[in-house]
Amino acid sequence: MKRLDSHAIGVDHGDLILFSDFEDDGEMWKGEGPRAARRTVTFSERFADMPVISLQMSMVDMSNDAYIRADLQPDGITETGFDIVFKTWGDSRIARIRVAWQAIGSLPSDDSWEL
């Protein structure tokens, strides 16, 4: 559990198309084996320290010809942003994914300063 010691708590969120490989026969749609897609998110304001990130697939368009294999994780979390990483493997065919994200953390305050 992350304890937030600040009285100024920020919540930032968004929803974005991570990829749409169906349109141009991209590797998520036509490829096989281990594959990954990565997209950088920049927060609207800087957090005081590393926030907690929550990710959800808000839209999934996959072929039903193979098993659905999906791994969605945040990576490289900092006070200013993070990367969304989606992975699949085997013969899974993913046309497109939309990801909703939320970041919750302490915000800088006028009371906090460094010497």
C-alpha angles and dihedrals in degrees: 000000000000115000115213108211096181127089087214107078122177130203118192125177144171146168122223143167104250093193141335105204097161092077096058103022091253124183096267089059103035103022131090134208125028113354134167139191123199132190129179121229121199117201119235089236134016117261120222090238138352109314128215112258127209122190131192131177100238093182130017126184110184137157116254092212093091141025116288109245117178137159119181119185140157114238137187095018114191136160090271105041150315143223125257109218123193119186134185134169144185117033096326113140116207118185098184143338131203116198128202114203136187130190122196124184151119118299125216112262135198088247093062117077138146131227 
